[in-house]
Amino acid sequence: MTMSEISQKQLNAPSGYTASQAGPRYAYDNDEIDLFELLLRLWDKKGLILMVTLVTTLMAGIYAFTAKEQWTVKAYVSPPRMAQMDDYLTLRRAFARVSGINADPQAIANHLFNRFTEMVSSPNEKLTYLSETTYVKQQTESMDSQAKRVWLTEMADKGLVTSPPDEKKTLPYFMLSASADNPQTALALLSDYVDRINGQVIAQDDAEFQNNLQAMILARQKEQQDIDFSVQADRTNQLANLTRSRSTAQRAGIKDYYANSASNGATKIELANSVHKYMLGENFLSAEINSLTESPIVYPVRYHDISRELSLLAPLLQQQVTAQVYRYQLTPGEHVKKDRPKKALILVLGVLLGGMLGIGTVLVMDSIARYRRG
């Protein structure tokens, strides 16, 4: 066998084959990373990993302790109790005694509470209230008008939240919440807003009540004036008729009641007819006129009923009522929550991120080093 043939056989030998006296041996490159070897490499570079972890933790800590805080105060409300509307119900019952309108306390409470929930959820009410608060003015004093509107709109949408009862949570209460950079401000924002809406609901309802009350008083006064006019007109007409009849009797020379007699009986004259009243005679008619002139006017019962109703309604115009149209099921001070930053969570995430970055850095550096050696 020539040298060239031997060389050719060696070139055609399987990859990884090495000729030796001890026999054939195959060496395979293992691309899988040995776990124990990996741990040793990480342990050797523990200083780097620790340094990266400390840096990220420090950055997370700086953010956690310097980031702007947000606190949320929450409250639950429901329709008011009767005791919270005592003055209001007293006024409405007094009005109902005259008007005949039903003054069911529960219906009134539900009506006022529905108005409260509608108004407290109004975006316009939120924007108007927030724009007047000291907190919002301080937060937006350095902003231009456009940025201020955007910030105010977002605050009204996310910082002053209202929501109806949650059926999924079987919680039958209306929820209110306010958010600010500290719990005291959030509590003040929510409490002041609720008080403001409560006052507006009462003022609006009282304005409608006063309008209805004045309309009823005017209607009663008009009815009484019509009765008085009718009675006065009847009295004037009666006096005119009696005066005319007396004048006729004077001209006819009839002093006293006169009636003709006939052989077959007395002739009856219908004296109720004003045409024949002169037959009563001058003396009787004069007495009737004097009596009618000197005696007071006699009004019908309805006239006196109206006077009584007006005496009951008029004082209601001067009465000022106060009422609370909601009832707290959870007062604002009982639920205070810090939304952000969550310092403990941020620090834990900083540590985890630092560890991951440190390990990743070590693995990348090790891979680069092995690549260069190979």
C-alpha positions as CSV (number, residue, x, y, z in Angstrom):
1,M,0.0,0.0,0.0
2,T,1.5,3.2,-1.0
3,M,1.7,6.4,1.2
4,S,-0.9,8.1,-0.9
5,E,-3.4,5.4,-0.3
6,I,-2.8,5.5,3.5
7,S,-3.2,9.2,3.5
8,Q,-6.4,8.9,1.6
9,K,-7.8,6.4,4.1
10,Q,-7.0,8.7,6.9
11,L,-8.8,11.6,5.2
12,N,-11.8,9.4,4.7
13,A,-11.9,8.3,8.4
14,P,-15.1,9.3,10.3
15,S,-15.2,12.7,11.9
16,G,-14.0,12.6,15.5
17,Y,-11.9,9.4,15.0
18,T,-8.4,9.4,16.4
19,A,-6.0,6.6,15.8
20,S,-4.1,5.5,18.9
21,Q,-2.6,2.5,20.4
22,A,-5.3,2.3,23.0
23,G,-7.9,1.9,20.2
24,P,-10.4,4.1,18.5
25,R,-11.9,7.1,20.4
26,Y,-14.7,9.5,19.4
27,A,-14.9,12.9,20.8
28,Y,-18.2,14.8,20.4
29,D,-18.7,18.5,21.0
30,N,-21.4,18.9,23.5
31,D,-23.4,22.2,22.8
32,E,-25.6,21.7,25.9
33,I,-24.7,23.9,28.9
34,D,-23.9,21.9,32.0
35,L,-26.1,23.3,34.8
36,F,-23.4,22.9,37.4
37,E,-20.8,24.6,35.2
38,L,-23.3,27.4,34.6
39,L,-23.8,27.9,38.4
40,L,-20.0,28.0,38.8
41,R,-19.6,30.6,36.2
42,L,-22.4,32.7,37.8
43,W,-20.8,32.3,41.2
44,D,-17.5,33.5,39.8
45,K,-19.2,36.6,38.5
46,K,-21.4,37.2,41.5
47,G,-19.8,40.6,42.1
48,L,-21.0,41.8,38.7
49,I,-24.4,40.4,39.2
50,L,-24.7,42.0,42.6
51,M,-23.5,45.3,41.3
52,V,-26.1,45.3,38.5
53,T,-28.8,44.3,41.0
54,L,-27.8,47.1,43.3
55,V,-27.9,49.7,40.5
56,T,-31.4,48.7,39.4
57,T,-32.6,48.4,42.9
58,L,-31.3,51.9,43.6
59,M,-33.0,53.3,40.5
60,A,-36.2,51.6,41.5
61,G,-35.9,53.0,45.1
62,I,-35.3,56.5,43.8
63,Y,-38.4,56.2,41.6
64,A,-40.5,54.7,44.4
65,F,-39.6,57.4,46.9
66,T,-39.7,60.4,44.5
67,A,-42.6,59.6,42.2
68,K,-45.8,61.5,42.6
69,E,-48.2,59.7,44.9
70,Q,-51.9,59.1,44.2
71,W,-54.4,58.3,46.9
72,T,-58.1,57.3,46.4
73,V,-60.9,57.9,48.8
74,K,-64.1,55.9,48.3
75,A,-67.6,56.1,49.6
76,Y,-70.9,54.3,49.2
77,V,-74.3,56.1,49.4
78,S,-78.0,55.0,49.3
79,P,-81.4,56.8,49.7
80,P,-81.7,58.9,52.9
81,R,-83.5,58.0,56.1
82,M,-86.7,59.9,57.0
83,A,-84.8,61.5,60.0
84,Q,-82.4,63.1,57.5
85,M,-85.3,64.9,55.8
86,D,-87.5,65.9,58.7
87,D,-87.7,69.6,57.9
88,Y,-88.3,68.9,54.2
89,L,-91.0,66.3,54.9
90,T,-92.8,68.7,57.3
91,L,-93.0,71.3,54.6
92,R,-94.2,68.9,52.0
93,R,-96.8,67.5,54.3
94,A,-98.1,71.0,55.0
95,F,-98.4,71.6,51.2
96,A,-100.0,68.2,50.7
97,R,-102.8,69.0,53.2
98,V,-103.9,71.8,50.9
99,S,-103.0,70.5,47.5
100,G,-104.2,67.0,48.0
101,I,-100.9,65.7,46.4
102,N,-99.6,62.6,48.0
103,A,-96.5,63.1,50.2
104,D,-95.2,59.6,50.5
105,P,-91.9,59.8,52.4
106,Q,-90.2,56.9,50.7
107,A,-91.2,58.1,47.2
108,I,-89.9,61.6,48.1
109,A,-86.6,60.1,49.4
110,N,-86.1,58.0,46.2
111,H,-86.9,61.0,44.0
112,L,-84.4,63.2,45.7
113,F,-81.7,60.4,45.7
114,N,-82.2,59.8,42.0
115,R,-81.7,63.5,41.4
116,F,-78.6,63.4,43.5
117,T,-77.1,60.4,41.5
118,E,-77.9,62.1,38.2
119,M,-76.3,65.4,39.1
120,V,-73.3,63.9,40.9
121,S,-72.5,61.9,37.7
122,S,-72.8,64.8,35.4
123,P,-69.5,65.6,33.6
124,N,-70.4,69.3,33.6
125,E,-70.9,69.3,37.3
126,K,-67.5,67.6,37.8
127,L,-65.7,70.0,35.5
128,T,-67.3,73.0,37.1
129,Y,-66.5,71.8,40.6
130,L,-63.0,70.8,40.0
131,S,-62.1,74.0,38.1
132,E,-63.0,75.9,41.3
133,T,-61.0,73.9,43.7
134,T,-57.6,75.0,45.1
135,Y,-56.1,71.6,44.4
136,V,-56.8,71.8,40.7
137,K,-55.6,75.4,40.5
138,Q,-52.3,74.5,42.1
139,Q,-51.8,71.5,39.7
140,T,-52.5,73.5,36.6
141,E,-51.1,76.9,37.4
142,S,-48.0,76.4,35.1
143,M,-50.0,74.8,32.2
144,D,-51.3,76.6,29.2
145,S,-55.0,76.7,28.5
146,Q,-55.0,73.6,26.2
147,A,-53.0,71.5,28.6
148,K,-55.2,72.7,31.5
149,R,-58.3,71.5,29.7
150,V,-56.8,68.1,28.9
151,W,-55.7,67.7,32.5
152,L,-59.0,68.8,33.9
153,T,-61.0,66.5,31.6
154,E,-58.8,63.5,32.6
155,M,-59.2,64.5,36.3
156,A,-63.0,64.6,35.9
157,D,-63.0,61.2,34.2
158,K,-60.5,59.3,36.3
159,G,-60.0,61.4,39.5
160,L,-63.7,61.9,40.4
161,V,-65.5,58.7,39.7
162,T,-69.1,57.7,40.2
163,S,-70.7,54.4,39.4
164,P,-74.1,52.7,39.9
165,P,-74.5,49.6,42.1
166,D,-72.4,46.7,40.9
167,E,-74.8,43.8,40.3
168,K,-71.9,41.3,39.9
169,K,-70.7,42.1,43.4
170,T,-74.2,42.2,44.7
171,L,-73.5,45.6,46.2
172,P,-76.7,47.7,46.1
173,Y,-75.0,51.0,46.8
174,F,-73.9,53.9,44.6
175,M,-70.1,54.4,44.6
176,L,-68.2,57.7,44.7
177,S,-64.4,58.1,44.7
178,A,-61.9,60.9,44.4
179,S,-58.1,60.8,43.8
180,A,-55.4,63.2,44.7
181,D,-51.7,63.3,45.6
182,N,-52.4,62.9,49.3
183,P,-55.3,61.3,51.3
184,Q,-56.3,64.6,53.0
185,T,-56.9,66.3,49.7
186,A,-58.7,63.4,48.2
187,L,-61.0,63.2,51.2
188,A,-61.7,67.0,51.0
189,L,-62.4,66.7,47.2
190,L,-65.0,64.0,47.7
191,S,-66.7,65.4,50.8
192,D,-66.9,68.9,49.3
193,Y,-68.3,67.6,46.1
194,V,-71.0,65.5,47.8
195,D,-72.0,68.5,49.9
196,R,-72.1,70.7,46.9
197,I,-74.3,68.4,44.9
198,N,-76.6,67.8,47.9
199,G,-77.1,71.6,48.3
200,Q,-77.8,72.0,44.6
201,V,-80.4,69.2,44.6
202,I,-82.2,70.8,47.6
203,A,-81.9,74.3,46.0
204,Q,-83.3,73.0,42.7
205,D,-86.1,71.1,44.3
206,D,-87.0,74.0,46.6
207,A,-87.1,76.4,43.6
208,E,-89.6,74.0,41.9
209,F,-91.6,73.7,45.1
210,Q,-91.7,77.5,45.5
211,N,-92.8,77.9,41.9
212,N,-95.6,75.3,42.4
213,L,-96.6,76.9,45.7
214,Q,-96.8,80.4,44.2
215,A,-98.8,79.0,41.3
216,M,-101.3,77.4,43.8
217,I,-101.5,80.6,45.9
218,L,-102.2,82.7,42.7
219,A,-104.8,80.2,41.6
220,R,-106.6,80.3,45.0
221,Q,-106.4,84.1,45.1
222,K,-107.9,84.2,41.6
223,E,-110.7,81.9,42.6
224,Q,-111.4,83.9,45.7
225,Q,-111.4,87.1,43.6
226,D,-113.9,85.6,41.2
227,I,-116.2,84.6,44.0
228,D,-115.9,88.1,45.6
229,F,-116.6,89.7,42.2
230,S,-119.6,87.4,41.6
231,V,-121.1,88.2,45.1
232,Q,-120.5,91.9,44.7
233,A,-122.1,91.9,41.3
234,D,-125.1,90.0,42.6
235,R,-125.4,92.5,45.5
236,T,-125.2,95.4,43.1
237,N,-127.8,94.0,40.8
238,Q,-130.1,93.2,43.7
239,L,-129.8,96.8,45.0
240,A,-130.4,98.1,41.6
241,N,-133.5,96.0,41.2
242,L,-134.9,97.0,44.6
243,T,-134.2,100.6,44.0
244,R,-136.0,100.5,40.6
245,S,-139.0,98.6,42.2
246,R,-139.2,101.2,45.0
247,S,-139.2,104.0,42.5
248,T,-142.0,102.3,40.6
249,A,-144.0,101.9,43.8
250,Q,-143.5,105.6,44.7
251,R,-144.8,106.6,41.3
252,A,-147.7,104.3,41.6
253,G,-148.5,105.5,45.1
254,I,-148.1,102.1,46.7
255,K,-146.9,102.5,50.2
256,D,-147.5,99.0,51.5
257,Y,-148.0,95.5,50.1
258,Y,-150.9,95.6,47.7
259,A,-153.0,92.8,46.2
260,N,-156.3,92.9,44.3
261,S,-159.1,90.8,45.4
262,A,-161.8,89.4,43.3
263,S,-165.2,87.9,44.1
264,N,-163.9,84.4,43.3
265,G,-160.6,84.7,45.4
266,A,-157.4,86.6,45.8
267,T,-155.3,87.3,42.8
268,K,-151.7,86.0,43.4
269,I,-148.8,88.1,42.0
270,E,-145.5,86.5,41.5
271,L,-143.3,88.8,43.6
272,A,-140.2,86.9,42.9
273,N,-140.4,88.4,39.4
274,S,-138.5,91.7,39.6
275,V,-141.1,93.2,37.3
276,H,-143.8,92.9,40.1
277,K,-141.7,93.7,43.1
278,Y,-143.0,97.2,43.2
279,M,-146.2,95.6,44.5
280,L,-144.4,95.0,47.8
281,G,-144.8,98.7,48.4
282,E,-142.5,101.6,49.1
283,N,-142.1,100.9,52.8
284,F,-141.1,97.3,52.4
285,L,-138.7,98.0,49.6
286,S,-137.0,100.8,51.5
287,A,-136.6,98.5,54.4
288,E,-135.1,95.8,52.2
289,I,-132.7,98.3,50.6
290,N,-131.5,99.6,54.0
291,S,-131.1,96.1,55.3
292,L,-129.1,95.0,52.2
293,T,-126.9,98.1,52.3
294,E,-126.1,98.0,56.0
295,S,-125.6,94.3,56.4
296,P,-122.2,92.6,55.5
297,I,-121.8,90.6,52.4
298,V,-122.5,86.9,52.9
299,Y,-119.9,84.8,51.0
300,P,-120.3,81.1,50.1
301,V,-118.5,78.4,52.0
302,R,-115.9,78.0,49.3
303,Y,-114.7,81.6,49.8
304,H,-113.9,80.8,53.4
305,D,-112.2,77.6,52.5
306,I,-109.9,79.4,50.2
307,S,-109.1,82.0,52.9
308,R,-108.2,79.1,55.2
309,E,-106.0,77.5,52.5
310,L,-104.2,80.7,51.8
311,S,-103.5,81.2,55.5
312,L,-101.8,77.7,55.4
313,L,-99.9,78.2,52.2
314,A,-98.5,81.7,52.7
315,P,-96.2,80.9,55.6
316,L,-94.6,78.1,53.5
317,L,-93.1,80.7,51.2
318,Q,-90.9,81.9,54.0
319,Q,-89.7,78.5,55.3
320,Q,-86.2,77.4,54.5
321,V,-85.6,73.7,54.6
322,T,-82.4,71.6,54.9
323,A,-82.1,68.0,54.1
324,Q,-79.6,65.3,53.3
325,V,-80.6,63.5,50.1
326,Y,-78.2,60.6,50.6
327,R,-77.0,58.3,53.3
328,Y,-73.5,57.0,53.7
329,Q,-73.1,53.3,53.7
330,L,-69.3,53.7,53.7
331,T,-68.1,57.2,54.8
332,P,-65.1,58.6,52.8
333,G,-62.7,58.4,55.7
334,E,-63.2,54.6,56.1
335,H,-61.7,53.7,52.7
336,V,-58.4,55.3,51.9
337,K,-56.1,53.5,49.4
338,K,-52.7,54.4,48.0
339,D,-52.8,53.7,44.3
340,R,-49.2,54.5,43.4
341,P,-46.3,54.2,43.7
342,K,-46.4,50.8,45.4
343,K,-42.9,51.0,46.9
344,A,-42.5,47.4,48.1
345,L,-43.6,46.1,44.7
346,I,-41.3,48.5,42.8
347,L,-38.3,47.5,45.0
348,V,-39.0,43.8,44.5
349,L,-39.3,44.3,40.7
350,G,-36.0,46.3,40.8
351,V,-34.2,43.4,42.5
352,L,-35.6,40.8,40.1
353,L,-34.8,43.0,37.1
354,G,-31.3,43.6,38.4
355,G,-30.7,39.9,39.0
356,M,-31.9,39.0,35.5
357,L,-29.8,41.7,33.9
358,G,-26.8,40.7,35.9
359,I,-27.1,37.0,34.9
360,G,-27.8,38.0,31.3
361,T,-24.7,40.2,31.3
362,V,-22.5,37.3,32.7
363,L,-23.8,34.8,30.1
364,V,-23.3,37.2,27.2
365,M,-19.7,38.0,28.4
366,D,-19.0,34.3,28.8
367,S,-20.3,33.5,25.3
368,I,-18.2,36.2,23.8
369,A,-15.1,35.0,25.7
370,R,-15.6,31.4,24.5
371,Y,-16.2,32.5,20.9
372,R,-12.9,34.4,21.0
373,R,-11.0,31.4,22.4
374,G,-12.5,29.1,19.8
